[in-house]
Amino acid sequence: MRTRTKETTMTTLDRQRSPAVRTTRSLLGYGVLAGPFYVTVSLAQALTRDGFRLDEHAWSLLENGDLGWLQITNFVLTGLMTCAAAVGLRRALPTGHGRFWAPSLLFVYGVSLIGAGAFTADPAQGFPAGTPATTAVSWHGTLHFAMGGIGFLALIAACLVLGSRFAREGRTPWAWFSRTTGILFLAAFAGIASGSHGPTTLAFVAAVLLAWAWLAAVCLHFHRTAA
């Protein structure tokens, strides 16, 4: 009788937890989609819009011009998906090191992307076509830059915090992947913030791709282990 009662209780608990698990996995799924969505929309514009050069222009400049609304929407939707992923990560992480800070920092990054869409970048460096090489910085351009800085630092910190957690749990490959992503992104961000172009701009694009790949991999990992 006790065995049957125990089995019945466990079955009931499993049924009660199922909606919560499905919600968690759904939220984490946005973390898998966010990067490919952002990169696809950005690259589609970068490769087709007149005057845009991948080795010179930041993707934020795509917010300008007649089609600027595409990149604005891209930032906002990607930010919302990243925030959802952060909530999912908070729900999926067991109690332990970084359970509060990793999702919180990721959420800050998501909010910064939404802010980057709300406060548009200024036309610069000849884009859109006809823009002078040097232009004045507006209030919204300043806020856009500030949002980017805060968001990138939060993302870097999230990588390092999760890397530390993985290391404590003995998950060496995940620890190295997280820490390497954070360090390389920090280096690329420092390079782009210095005003360098050419190889530095392309290195930053590569770092962005790596960071989104890391987020997708982490979310997919916890999506599979959510219980």
Secondary structure, 3 states (H helix, E strand, C coil): CHHHHHHHHHHHHHHHHHHHHHHHHHHHHHHHHHHHHHHHHHHHHHCCCCCCCCCCCCHHHHHCCCCHHHHHHHHHHHHHHHHHHHHHHHHHCCCCCCCCHHHHHHHHHHHHHHHHHHCCCCCECCECCCCCCCCCCCHHHHHHHHHHHHHHHHHHHHHHHHHHHHHHCCCHHHHHHHHHHHHHHHHHHHHHHCCCCCHHHHHHHHHHHHHHHHHHHHHHHHHHHCC
